[in-house]
């Protein structure tokens, strides 16, 4: 069975209240990179948490949504409300935990 390609468009929230939109084919790896000490990009020096993410089967769709998220505050707000994968902190006491983290065993 062949695996279909997946691309994620995601929205991050920093500990300073800033947002960052991006797309990737590996969401866990990308979040680790944003929070890495070796990060030299715009997101360096902050702790980032996943606010929302959606999966697309083609890169063009993921890039299109990313661009809209970066350009339009109203689109970003509506996308965050309807996103298929929203952070637990939007409605629970688990604000300190990332939904990508695995439970301790």
Buried (B, 14 or more C-beta within 10 A) or exposed (E): EEEEEBBBBBBBBBEEEEBBBBBBEEBBEBBEBBBEEEBEEEBEEBEBBBBBBBBBEEEEBBBBBBBBBEEEEEBBEEBBEEBEBBBBBEEEEEEEBBBBEEEEE
